[in-house]
Amino acid sequence: MQVEIRGWSGEGEFTQLLLERLKQLPEILAIRVEDAPASRSESDYNFVSNEIFVAFDLADVQPARRRFTFLRREPVAARKAMTVAALEAALTTIPDIGAPDYSDEGMLQYLRTQRIIPPYQTRGYKLVELVRIYEVA
């Protein structure tokens, strides 16, 4: 499996957790993580937006066809070992990931928020993390 994180600053605990869970799926061939341009930071909130691109492995499929003529070999067809819908089902079964907040045929989107109160400060900030997972063609 190839993992490329050069375009990612490393921010986002949920993105790190999601990346570790994606590495465990054998149907995924490559993963690329990038920072999205929508990331912002203000005094009372921090918005982190990350994008994860996954490439699924190809599985060779031999079509099962019977002919009443001479034995012929059918061409081997390659098809994806997983789809975005199957990835959604796999991630939903993982307890610390769960179901995405939004999904369609080409993308999964997770939105997580948490309140951060640093030590020795009276005022904290809200951390909003948006993670989108796309399939690479």
N, CA, C and O atoms as a GROMACS GRO file, in nm:
protein
  548
    1MET      N    1   0.084  -0.118   0.000
    1MET     CA    2   0.000   0.000   0.000
    1MET      C    3   0.088   0.124   0.000
    1MET      O    4   0.187   0.132   0.073
    2GLN      N    5   0.051   0.219  -0.082
    2GLN     CA    6   0.123   0.345  -0.088
    2GLN      C    7   0.044   0.451  -0.012
    2GLN      O    8  -0.076   0.467  -0.033
    3VAL      N    9   0.113   0.523   0.075
    3VAL     CA   10   0.052   0.631   0.152
    3VAL      C   11   0.133   0.757   0.127
    3VAL      O   12   0.253   0.760   0.154
    4GLU      N   13   0.068   0.859   0.076
    4GLU     CA   14   0.135   0.986   0.048
    4GLU      C   15   0.074   1.094   0.136
    4GLU      O   16  -0.045   1.124   0.126
    5ILE      N   17   0.157   1.153   0.223
    5ILE     CA   18   0.108   1.257   0.315
    5ILE      C   19   0.188   1.386   0.300
    5ILE      O   20   0.189   1.468   0.392
    6ARG      N   21   0.254   1.405   0.186
    6ARG     CA   22   0.334   1.526   0.167
    6ARG      C   23   0.250   1.653   0.165
    6ARG      O   24   0.297   1.757   0.210
    7GLY      N   25   0.128   1.648   0.116
    7GLY     CA   26   0.043   1.766   0.110
    7GLY      C   27  -0.041   1.789   0.234
    7GLY      O   28  -0.132   1.872   0.233
    8TRP      N   29  -0.011   1.717   0.342
    8TRP     CA   30  -0.090   1.725   0.465
    8TRP      C   31  -0.003   1.777   0.578
    8TRP      O   32   0.110   1.733   0.596
    9SER      N   33  -0.056   1.874   0.654
    9SER     CA   34   0.017   1.931   0.766
    9SER      C   35   0.019   1.841   0.889
    9SER      O   36   0.098   1.863   0.980
   10GLY      N   37  -0.067   1.741   0.894
   10GLY     CA   38  -0.074   1.651   1.009
   10GLY      C   39  -0.178   1.692   1.110
   10GLY      O   40  -0.191   1.627   1.214
   11GLU      N   41  -0.253   1.798   1.082
   11GLU     CA   42  -0.356   1.843   1.175
   11GLU      C   43  -0.482   1.757   1.161
   11GLU      O   44  -0.517   1.711   1.052
   12GLY      N   45  -0.547   1.737   1.272
   12GLY     CA   46  -0.673   1.665   1.275
   12GLY      C   47  -0.659   1.526   1.333
   12GLY      O   48  -0.604   1.436   1.269
   13GLU      N   49  -0.709   1.508   1.454
   13GLU     CA   50  -0.703   1.378   1.519
   13GLU      C   51  -0.791   1.276   1.448
   13GLU      O   52  -0.754   1.160   1.434
   14PHE      N   53  -0.908   1.320   1.403
   14PHE     CA   54  -0.997   1.227   1.336
   14PHE      C   55  -0.939   1.183   1.202
   14PHE      O   56  -0.957   1.068   1.161
   15THR      N   57  -0.870   1.273   1.133
   15THR     CA   58  -0.806   1.237   1.006
   15THR      C   59  -0.698   1.133   1.030
   15THR      O   60  -0.683   1.039   0.951
   16GLN      N   61  -0.621   1.149   1.137
   16GLN     CA   62  -0.518   1.051   1.171
   16GLN      C   63  -0.579   0.915   1.202
   16GLN      O   64  -0.528   0.812   1.158
   17LEU      N   65  -0.689   0.916   1.277
   17LEU     CA   66  -0.758   0.792   1.310
   17LEU      C   67  -0.814   0.726   1.184
   17LEU      O   68  -0.804   0.604   1.167
   18LEU      N   69  -0.874   0.806   1.098
   18LEU     CA   70  -0.930   0.754   0.974
   18LEU      C   71  -0.822   0.697   0.883
   18LEU      O   72  -0.842   0.594   0.819
   19LEU      N   73  -0.708   0.762   0.879
   19LEU     CA   74  -0.596   0.714   0.798
   19LEU      C   75  -0.546   0.579   0.849
   19LEU      O   76  -0.516   0.491   0.769
   20GLU      N   77  -0.537   0.563   0.980
   20GLU     CA   78  -0.493   0.435   1.036
   20GLU      C   79  -0.592   0.323   1.005
   20GLU      O   80  -0.551   0.210   0.978
   21ARG      N   81  -0.722   0.354   1.009
   21ARG     CA   82  -0.823   0.251   0.979
   21ARG      C   83  -0.824   0.217   0.830
   21ARG      O   84  -0.846   0.101   0.793
   22LEU      N   85  -0.800   0.315   0.743
   22LEU     CA   86  -0.795   0.289   0.600
   22LEU      C   87  -0.675   0.203   0.562
   22LEU      O   88  -0.682   0.124   0.468
   23LYS      N   89  -0.566   0.218   0.634
   23LYS     CA   90  -0.447   0.137   0.607
   23LYS      C   91  -0.472  -0.011   0.635
   23LYS      O   92  -0.403  -0.097   0.579
   24GLN      N   93  -0.568  -0.042   0.719
   24GLN     CA   94  -0.596  -0.180   0.756
   24GLN      C   95  -0.685  -0.252   0.654
   24GLN      O   96  -0.699  -0.374   0.661
   25LEU      N   97  -0.743  -0.180   0.560
   25LEU     CA   98  -0.831  -0.242   0.461
   25LEU      C   99  -0.747  -0.294   0.345
   25LEU      O  100  -0.677  -0.216   0.281
   26PRO      N  101  -0.753  -0.423   0.317
   26PRO     CA  102  -0.668  -0.479   0.210
   26PRO      C  103  -0.712  -0.441   0.069
   26PRO      O  104  -0.634  -0.454  -0.024
   27GLU      N  105  -0.835  -0.394   0.051
   27GLU     CA  106  -0.884  -0.359  -0.082
   27GLU      C  107  -0.834  -0.223  -0.130
   27GLU      O  108  -0.852  -0.189  -0.247
   28ILE      N  109  -0.771  -0.146  -0.042
   28ILE     CA  110  -0.722  -0.014  -0.079
   28ILE      C  111  -0.576  -0.026  -0.122
   28ILE      O  112  -0.493  -0.081  -0.050
   29LEU      N  113  -0.547   0.026  -0.240
   29LEU     CA  114  -0.413   0.016  -0.298
   29LEU      C  115  -0.326   0.136  -0.261
   29LEU      O  116  -0.208   0.120  -0.231
   30ALA      N  117  -0.384   0.257  -0.262
   30ALA     CA  118  -0.306   0.378  -0.234
   30ALA      C  119  -0.394   0.481  -0.164
   30ALA      O  120  -0.514   0.488  -0.185
   31ILE      N  121  -0.330   0.562  -0.079
   31ILE     CA  122  -0.398   0.668  -0.005
   31ILE      C  123  -0.315   0.795  -0.017
   31ILE      O  124  -0.193   0.793  -0.004
   32ARG      N  125  -0.383   0.907  -0.044
   32ARG     CA  126  -0.316   1.037  -0.045
   32ARG      C  127  -0.398   1.133   0.042
   32ARG      O  128  -0.519   1.143   0.026
   33VAL      N  129  -0.331   1.202   0.133
   33VAL     CA  130  -0.397   1.295   0.224
   33VAL      C  131  -0.345   1.435   0.194
   33VAL      O  132  -0.224   1.456   0.181
   34GLU      N  133  -0.437   1.531   0.183
   34GLU     CA  134  -0.401   1.670   0.156
   34GLU      C  135  -0.482   1.763   0.243
   34GLU      O  136  -0.593   1.731   0.285
   35ASP      N  137  -0.424   1.879   0.271
   35ASP     CA  138  -0.498   1.986   0.337
   35ASP      C  139  -0.589   2.051   0.234
   35ASP      O  140  -0.548   2.077   0.121
   36ALA      N  141  -0.713   2.077   0.273
   36ALA     CA  142  -0.804   2.149   0.185
   36ALA      C  143  -0.785   2.299   0.206
   36ALA      O  144  -0.749   2.341   0.315
   37PRO      N  145  -0.809   2.379   0.105
   37PRO     CA  146  -0.786   2.524   0.119
   37PRO      C  147  -0.886   2.593   0.211
   37PRO      O  148  -0.871   2.712   0.238
   38ALA      N  149  -0.986   2.523   0.260
   38ALA     CA  150  -1.088   2.586   0.343
   38ALA      C  151  -1.048   2.597   0.490
   38ALA      O  152  -1.126   2.650   0.569
   39SER      N  153  -0.931   2.549   0.529
   39SER     CA  154  -0.890   2.552   0.670
   39SER      C  155  -0.872   2.697   0.716
   39SER      O  156  -0.813   2.780   0.647
   40ARG      N  157  -0.925   2.725   0.836
   40ARG     CA  158  -0.916   2.860   0.894
   40ARG      C  159  -0.892   2.850   1.044
   40ARG      O  160  -0.918   2.748   1.107
   41SER      N  161  -0.842   2.959   1.097
   41SER     CA  162  -0.821   2.966   1.241
   41SER      C  163  -0.854   3.107   1.289
   41SER      O  164  -0.800   3.205   1.237
   42GLU      N  165  -0.941   3.116   1.385
   42GLU     CA  166  -0.980   3.243   1.448
   42GLU      C  167  -0.953   3.229   1.597
   42GLU      O  168  -0.901   3.127   1.642
   43SER      N  169  -0.987   3.331   1.673
   43SER     CA  170  -0.959   3.327   1.816
   43SER      C  171  -1.052   3.232   1.892
   43SER      O  172  -1.012   3.176   1.993
   44ASP      N  173  -1.175   3.213   1.844
   44ASP     CA  174  -1.268   3.128   1.917
   44ASP      C  175  -1.297   2.995   1.850
   44ASP      O  176  -1.368   2.912   1.908
   45TYR      N  177  -1.246   2.971   1.730
   45TYR     CA  178  -1.263   2.841   1.666
   45TYR      C  179  -1.147   2.813   1.571
   45TYR      O  180  -1.076   2.903   1.526
   46ASN      N  181  -1.130   2.684   1.543
   46ASN     CA  182  -1.028   2.638   1.450
   46ASN      C  183  -1.097   2.540   1.356
   46ASN      O  184  -1.151   2.439   1.400
   47PHE      N  185  -1.095   2.570   1.227
   47PHE     CA  186  -1.160   2.486   1.127
   47PHE      C  187  -1.051   2.416   1.045
   47PHE      O  188  -0.973   2.482   0.977
   48VAL      N  189  -1.047   2.283   1.054
   48VAL     CA  190  -0.949   2.204   0.981
   48VAL      C  191  -1.024   2.122   0.877
   48VAL      O  192  -1.119   2.052   0.908
   49SER      N  193  -0.980   2.134   0.753
   49SER     CA  194  -1.043   2.060   0.644
   49SER      C  195  -0.936   1.978   0.572
   49SER      O  196  -0.836   2.033   0.525
   50ASN      N  197  -0.958   1.847   0.563
   50ASN     CA  198  -0.863   1.757   0.499
   50ASN      C  199  -0.935   1.674   0.393
   50ASN      O  200  -1.054   1.646   0.405
   51GLU      N  201  -0.862   1.635   0.291
   51GLU     CA  202  -0.916   1.550   0.186
   51GLU      C  203  -0.830   1.425   0.176
   51GLU      O  204  -0.708   1.431   0.176
   52ILE      N  205  -0.898   1.311   0.166
   52ILE     CA  206  -0.831   1.183   0.153
   52ILE      C  207  -0.874   1.124   0.018
   52ILE      O  208  -0.993   1.113  -0.011
   53PHE      N  209  -0.775   1.085  -0.061
   53PHE     CA  210  -0.801   1.023  -0.190
   53PHE      C  211  -0.757   0.878  -0.181
   53PHE      O  212  -0.644   0.849  -0.142
   54VAL      N  213  -0.846   0.786  -0.218
   54VAL     CA  214  -0.814   0.643  -0.211
   54VAL      C  215  -0.823   0.583  -0.351
   54VAL      O  216  -0.908   0.621  -0.431
   55ALA      N  217  -0.734   0.488  -0.378
   55ALA     CA  218  -0.737   0.410  -0.502
   55ALA      C  219  -0.761   0.265  -0.462
   55ALA      O  220  -0.688   0.209  -0.380
   56PHE      N  221  -0.862   0.205  -0.520
   56PHE     CA  222  -0.897   0.068  -0.487
   56PHE      C  223  -0.817  -0.030  -0.573
   56PHE      O  224  -0.784  -0.001  -0.688
   57ASP      N  225  -0.788  -0.144  -0.516
   57ASP     CA  226  -0.716  -0.249  -0.586
   57ASP      C  227  -0.806  -0.311  -0.692
   57ASP      O  228  -0.929  -0.306  -0.681
   58LEU      N  229  -0.746  -0.367  -0.793
   58LEU     CA  230  -0.822  -0.433  -0.898
   58LEU      C  231  -0.817  -0.584  -0.876
   58LEU      O  232  -0.713  -0.640  -0.841
   59ALA      N  233  -0.930  -0.647  -0.896
   59ALA     CA  234  -0.938  -0.793  -0.882
   59ALA      C  235  -0.969  -0.851  -1.020
   59ALA      O  236  -1.059  -0.803  -1.090
   60ASP      N  237  -0.895  -0.954  -1.058
   60ASP     CA  238  -0.920  -1.019  -1.186
   60ASP      C  239  -1.039  -1.112  -1.173
   60ASP      O  240  -1.049  -1.191  -1.080
   61VAL      N  241  -1.130  -1.100  -1.269
   61VAL     CA  242  -1.252  -1.180  -1.267
   61VAL      C  243  -1.257  -1.260  -1.397
   61VAL      O  244  -1.249  -1.203  -1.506
   62GLN      N  245  -1.270  -1.390  -1.385
   62GLN     CA  246  -1.285  -1.476  -1.502
   62GLN      C  247  -1.434  -1.501  -1.522
   62GLN      O  248  -1.497  -1.566  -1.438
   63PRO      N  249  -1.492  -1.450  -1.629
   63PRO     CA  250  -1.634  -1.472  -1.650
   63PRO      C  251  -1.664  -1.620  -1.667
   63PRO      O  252  -1.595  -1.691  -1.740
   64ALA      N  253  -1.767  -1.666  -1.599
   64ALA     CA  254  -1.805  -1.807  -1.607
   64ALA      C  255  -1.910  -1.822  -1.717
   64ALA      O  256  -2.028  -1.796  -1.697
   65ARG      N  257  -1.864  -1.865  -1.832
   65ARG     CA  258  -1.955  -1.889  -1.945
   65ARG      C  259  -1.927  -2.027  -2.001
   65ARG      O  260  -1.812  -2.069  -2.016
   66ARG      N  261  -2.032  -2.096  -2.031
   66ARG     CA  262  -2.019  -2.228  -2.088
   66ARG      C  263  -2.066  -2.222  -2.232
   66ARG      O  264  -2.173  -2.170  -2.264
   67ARG      N  265  -1.985  -2.276  -2.317
   67ARG     CA  266  -2.019  -2.280  -2.458
   67ARG      C  267  -2.027  -2.427  -2.501
   67ARG      O  268  -1.958  -2.513  -2.447
   68PHE      N  269  -2.111  -2.452  -2.596
   68PHE     CA  270  -2.125  -2.589  -2.644
   68PHE      C  271  -2.032  -2.618  -2.762
   68PHE      O  272  -2.045  -2.720  -2.829
   69THR      N  273  -1.940  -2.528  -2.786
   69THR     CA  274  -1.840  -2.550  -2.889
   69THR      C  275  -1.711  -2.592  -2.822
   69THR      O  276  -1.711  -2.641  -2.709
   70PHE      N  277  -1.603  -2.575  -2.891
   70PHE     CA  278  -1.475  -2.609  -2.832
   70PHE      C  279  -1.449  -2.523  -2.710
   70PHE      O  280  -1.501  -2.412  -2.697
   71LEU      N  281  -1.370  -2.575  -2.622
   71LEU     CA  282  -1.336  -2.504  -2.499
   71LEU      C  283  -1.258  -2.377  -2.535
   71LEU      O  284  -1.148  -2.384  -2.590
   72ARG      N  285  -1.313  -2.265  -2.503
   72ARG     CA  286  -1.248  -2.137  -2.531
   72ARG      C  287  -1.221  -2.065  -2.400
   72ARG      O  288  -1.297  -2.073  -2.304
   73ARG      N  289  -1.110  -1.995  -2.400
   73ARG     CA  290  -1.080  -1.914  -2.282
   73ARG      C  291  -1.145  -1.777  -2.299
   73ARG      O  292  -1.132  -1.712  -2.402
   74GLU      N  293  -1.214  -1.738  -2.197
   74GLU     CA  294  -1.274  -1.605  -2.196
   74GLU      C  295  -1.170  -1.504  -2.147
   74GLU      O  296  -1.084  -1.540  -2.066
   75PRO      N  297  -1.174  -1.382  -2.194
   75PRO     CA  298  -1.077  -1.282  -2.147
   75PRO      C  299  -1.100  -1.250  -1.999
   75PRO      O  300  -1.213  -1.246  -1.950
   76VAL      N  301  -0.991  -1.228  -1.931
   76VAL     CA  302  -0.998  -1.193  -1.789
   76VAL      C  303  -1.031  -1.045  -1.778
   76VAL      O  304  -0.966  -0.961  -1.841
   77ALA      N  305  -1.132  -1.014  -1.700
   77ALA     CA  306  -1.173  -0.876  -1.681
   77ALA      C  307  -1.126  -0.828  -1.543
   77ALA      O  308  -1.129  -0.903  -1.446
   78ALA      N  309  -1.082  -0.704  -1.537
   78ALA     CA  310  -1.040  -0.646  -1.410
   78ALA      C  311  -1.151  -0.554  -1.359
   78ALA      O  312  -1.203  -0.471  -1.433
   79ARG      N  313  -1.186  -0.573  -1.234
   79ARG     CA  314  -1.285  -0.484  -1.175
   79ARG      C  315  -1.236  -0.443  -1.037
   79ARG      O  316  -1.154  -0.512  -0.976
   80LYS      N  317  -1.286  -0.331  -0.989
   80LYS     CA  318  -1.242  -0.279  -0.859
   80LYS      C  319  -1.282  -0.374  -0.747
   80LYS      O  320  -1.392  -0.429  -0.746
   81ALA      N  321  -1.190  -0.390  -0.652
   81ALA     CA  322  -1.216  -0.479  -0.539
   81ALA      C  323  -1.313  -0.416  -0.439
   81ALA      O  324  -1.371  -0.486  -0.357
   82MET      N  325  -1.330  -0.283  -0.446
   82MET     CA  326  -1.418  -0.213  -0.353
   82MET      C  327  -1.472  -0.088  -0.421
   82MET      O  328  -1.409  -0.034  -0.512
   83THR      N  329  -1.588  -0.044  -0.378
   83THR     CA  330  -1.647   0.080  -0.427
   83THR      C  331  -1.660   0.177  -0.310
   83THR      O  332  -1.632   0.142  -0.195
   84VAL      N  333  -1.702   0.298  -0.339
   84VAL     CA  334  -1.721   0.397  -0.233
   84VAL      C  335  -1.832   0.353  -0.139
   84VAL      O  336  -1.824   0.374  -0.018
   85ALA      N  337  -1.937   0.291  -0.195
   85ALA     CA  338  -2.046   0.241  -0.110
   85ALA      C  339  -1.998   0.127  -0.020
   85ALA      O  340  -2.039   0.119   0.096
   86ALA      N  341  -1.913   0.041  -0.071
   86ALA     CA  342  -1.858  -0.067   0.012
   86ALA      C  343  -1.762  -0.011   0.118
   86ALA      O  344  -1.756  -0.063   0.229
   87LEU      N  345  -1.688   0.094   0.083
   87LEU     CA  346  -1.601   0.159   0.180
   87LEU      C  347  -1.683   0.223   0.291
   87LEU      O  348  -1.645   0.216   0.408
   88GLU      N  349  -1.795   0.283   0.255
   88GLU     CA  350  -1.884   0.341   0.356
   88GLU      C  351  -1.935   0.233   0.450
   88GLU      O  352  -1.939   0.254   0.572
   89ALA      N  353  -1.975   0.118   0.396
   89ALA     CA  354  -2.023   0.008   0.480
   89ALA      C  355  -1.913  -0.044   0.570
   89ALA      O  356  -1.938  -0.077   0.686
   90ALA      N  357  -1.791  -0.052   0.519
   90ALA     CA  358  -1.679  -0.101   0.600
   90ALA      C  359  -1.644  -0.003   0.712
   90ALA      O  360  -1.618  -0.045   0.825
   91LEU      N  361  -1.645   0.127   0.683
   91LEU     CA  362  -1.612   0.226   0.786
   91LEU      C  363  -1.724   0.241   0.888
   91LEU      O  364  -1.698   0.274   1.004
   92THR      N  365  -1.848   0.216   0.847
   92THR     CA  366  -1.961   0.225   0.940
   92THR      C  367  -1.951   0.119   1.048
   92THR      O  368  -1.994   0.142   1.162
   93THR      N  369  -1.896   0.003   1.016
   93THR     CA  370  -1.886  -0.105   1.115
   93THR      C  371  -1.775  -0.081   1.217
   93THR      O  372  -1.773  -0.148   1.320
   94ILE      N  373  -1.684   0.011   1.190
   94ILE     CA  374  -1.576   0.041   1.284
   94ILE      C  375  -1.632   0.136   1.391
   94ILE      O  376  -1.679   0.244   1.356
   95PRO      N  377  -1.626   0.099   1.519
   95PRO     CA  378  -1.693   0.178   1.623
   95PRO      C  379  -1.642   0.321   1.638
   95PRO      O  380  -1.722   0.411   1.661
   96ASP      N  381  -1.511   0.344   1.626
   96ASP     CA  382  -1.461   0.480   1.648
   96ASP      C  383  -1.467   0.567   1.524
   96ASP      O  384  -1.430   0.685   1.530
   97ILE      N  385  -1.512   0.514   1.411
   97ILE     CA  386  -1.532   0.592   1.288
   97ILE      C  387  -1.681   0.617   1.267
   97ILE      O  388  -1.724   0.733   1.267
   98GLY      N  389  -1.758   0.514   1.248
   98GLY     CA  390  -1.903   0.527   1.232
   98GLY      C  391  -1.944   0.568   1.092
   98GLY      O  392  -1.863   0.572   1.000
   99ALA      N  393  -2.071   0.599   1.078
   99ALA     CA  394  -2.129   0.635   0.949
   99ALA      C  395  -2.090   0.778   0.912
   99ALA      O  396  -2.076   0.863   1.000
  100PRO      N  397  -2.073   0.804   0.784
  100PRO     CA  398  -2.041   0.942   0.742
  100PRO      C  399  -2.162   1.033   0.758
  100PRO      O  400  -2.276   0.987   0.759
  101ASP      N  401  -2.135   1.162   0.769
  101ASP     CA  402  -2.243   1.259   0.780
  101ASP      C  403  -2.309   1.283   0.645
  101ASP      O  404  -2.427   1.317   0.639
  102TYR      N  405  -2.234   1.266   0.538
  102TYR     CA  406  -2.288   1.281   0.403
  102TYR      C  407  -2.214   1.183   0.312
  102TYR      O  408  -2.094   1.162   0.327
  103SER      N  409  -2.286   1.124   0.218
  103SER     CA  410  -2.221   1.035   0.121
  103SER      C  411  -2.298   1.038  -0.009
  103SER      O  412  -2.420   1.055  -0.012
  104ASP      N  413  -2.224   1.020  -0.117
  104ASP     CA  414  -2.284   0.998  -0.248
  104ASP      C  415  -2.197   0.898  -0.321
  104ASP      O  416  -2.111   0.836  -0.259
  105GLU      N  417  -2.216   0.880  -0.451
  105GLU     CA  418  -2.144   0.775  -0.523
  105GLU      C  419  -1.995   0.804  -0.539
  105GLU      O  420  -1.920   0.713  -0.575
  106GLY      N  421  -1.950   0.924  -0.514
  106GLY     CA  422  -1.810   0.956  -0.533
  106GLY      C  423  -1.738   1.010  -0.411
  106GLY      O  424  -1.618   1.036  -0.418
  107MET      N  425  -1.809   1.030  -0.299
  107MET     CA  426  -1.747   1.096  -0.184
  107MET      C  427  -1.813   1.055  -0.053
  107MET      O  428  -1.933   1.028  -0.047
  108LEU      N  429  -1.732   1.050   0.051
  108LEU     CA  430  -1.779   1.036   0.190
  108LEU      C  431  -1.733   1.159   0.265
  108LEU      O  432  -1.620   1.205   0.245
  109GLN      N  433  -1.818   1.212   0.353
  109GLN     CA  434  -1.782   1.332   0.429
  109GLN      C  435  -1.810   1.312   0.577
  109GLN      O  436  -1.920   1.270   0.615
  110TYR      N  437  -1.711   1.342   0.659
  110TYR     CA  438  -1.723   1.335   0.804
  110TYR      C  439  -1.702   1.474   0.862
  110TYR      O  440  -1.614   1.547   0.817
  111LEU      N  441  -1.782   1.510   0.960
  111LEU     CA  442  -1.768   1.638   1.029
  111LEU      C  443  -1.766   1.611   1.179
  111LEU      O  444  -1.862   1.558   1.235
  112ARG      N  445  -1.657   1.646   1.243
  112ARG     CA  446  -1.641   1.624   1.387
  112ARG      C  447  -1.610   1.757   1.455
  112ARG      O  448  -1.533   1.838   1.403
  113THR      N  449  -1.669   1.778   1.570
  113THR     CA  450  -1.642   1.898   1.649
  113THR      C  451  -1.605   1.857   1.791
  113THR      O  452  -1.651   1.756   1.843
  114GLN      N  453  -1.520   1.939   1.851
  114GLN     CA  454  -1.486   1.918   1.992
  114GLN      C  455  -1.445   2.050   2.054
  114GLN      O  456  -1.395   2.140   1.986
  115ARG      N  457  -1.467   2.061   2.180
  115ARG     CA  458  -1.432   2.182   2.255
  115ARG      C  459  -1.296   2.160   2.318
  115ARG      O  460  -1.276   2.062   2.391
  116ILE      N  461  -1.200   2.249   2.292
  116ILE     CA  462  -1.064   2.239   2.344
  116ILE      C  463  -1.045   2.348   2.448
  116ILE      O  464  -1.063   2.467   2.418
  117ILE      N  465  -1.010   2.309   2.568
  117ILE     CA  466  -0.980   2.405   2.674
  117ILE      C  467  -0.834   2.384   2.714
  117ILE      O  468  -0.802   2.289   2.785
  118PRO      N  469  -0.746   2.473   2.669
  118PRO     CA  470  -0.604   2.459   2.703
  118PRO      C  471  -0.582   2.480   2.852
  118PRO      O  472  -0.660   2.550   2.917
  119PRO      N  473  -0.476   2.421   2.907
  119PRO     CA  474  -0.448   2.442   3.050
  119PRO      C  475  -0.410   2.586   3.079
  119PRO      O  476  -0.348   2.653   2.996
  120TYR      N  477  -0.447   2.633   3.195
  120TYR     CA  478  -0.415   2.767   3.246
  120TYR      C  479  -0.480   2.878   3.164
  120TYR      O  480  -0.432   2.992   3.166
  121GLN      N  481  -0.585   2.848   3.096
  121GLN     CA  482  -0.659   2.953   3.025
  121GLN      C  483  -0.807   2.939   3.060
  121GLN      O  484  -0.857   2.828   3.081
  122THR      N  485  -0.874   3.050   3.065
  122THR     CA  486  -1.015   3.045   3.100
  122THR      C  487  -1.104   3.024   2.978
  122THR      O  488  -1.215   2.972   2.989
  123ARG      N  489  -1.055   3.065   2.863
  123ARG     CA  490  -1.138   3.054   2.744
  123ARG      C  491  -1.079   2.952   2.646
  123ARG      O  492  -0.960   2.959   2.613
  124GLY      N  493  -1.160   2.860   2.602
  124GLY     CA  494  -1.116   2.760   2.507
  124GLY      C  495  -1.159   2.797   2.366
  124GLY      O  496  -1.200   2.910   2.340
  125TYR      N  497  -1.149   2.702   2.278
  125TYR     CA  498  -1.192   2.724   2.141
  125TYR      C  499  -1.258   2.597   2.090
  125TYR      O  500  -1.243   2.489   2.148
  126LYS      N  501  -1.331   2.611   1.982
  126LYS     CA  502  -1.401   2.499   1.923
  126LYS      C  503  -1.321   2.451   1.802
  126LYS      O  504  -1.286   2.531   1.714
  127LEU      N  505  -1.293   2.323   1.797
  127LEU     CA  506  -1.222   2.263   1.686
  127LEU      C  507  -1.322   2.191   1.598
  127LEU      O  508  -1.389   2.097   1.642
  128VAL      N  509  -1.332   2.234   1.474
  128VAL     CA  510  -1.422   2.172   1.375
  128VAL      C  511  -1.334   2.106   1.271
  128VAL      O  512  -1.250   2.172   1.209
  129GLU      N  513  -1.353   1.975   1.251
  129GLU     CA  514  -1.272   1.901   1.155
  129GLU      C  515  -1.363   1.840   1.047
  129GLU      O  516  -1.456   1.765   1.077
  130LEU      N  517  -1.334   1.874   0.924
  130LEU     CA  518  -1.408   1.824   0.809
  130LEU      C  519  -1.315   1.735   0.728
  130LEU      O  520  -1.207   1.779   0.688
  131VAL      N  521  -1.356   1.611   0.704
  131VAL     CA  522  -1.276   1.518   0.627
  131VAL      C  523  -1.362   1.464   0.513
  131VAL      O  524  -1.472   1.414   0.534
  132ARG      N  525  -1.308   1.476   0.391
  132ARG     CA  526  -1.376   1.422   0.274
  132ARG      C  527  -1.290   1.312   0.214
  132ARG      O  528  -1.168   1.327   0.200
  133ILE      N  529  -1.355   1.201   0.178
  133ILE     CA  530  -1.286   1.088   0.115
  133ILE      C  531  -1.336   1.076  -0.028
  133ILE      O  532  -1.456   1.061  -0.051
  134TYR      N  533  -1.243   1.081  -0.124
  134TYR     CA  534  -1.275   1.069  -0.265
  134TYR      C  535  -1.209   0.944  -0.322
  134TYR      O  536  -1.107   0.897  -0.270
  135GLU      N  537  -1.268   0.891  -0.428
  135GLU     CA  538  -1.205   0.782  -0.501
  135GLU      C  539  -1.125   0.838  -0.617
  135GLU      O  540  -1.172   0.924  -0.691
  136VAL      N  541  -1.003   0.789  -0.631
  136VAL     CA  542  -0.919   0.830  -0.744
  136VAL      C  543  -0.953   0.740  -0.862
  136VAL      O  544  -0.958   0.618  -0.848
  137ALA      N  545  -0.975   0.800  -0.977
  137ALA     CA  546  -1.012   0.720  -1.095
  137ALA      C  547  -0.892   0.648  -1.150
  137ALA      O  548  -0.904   0.576  -1.249
   0.00000   0.00000   0.00000
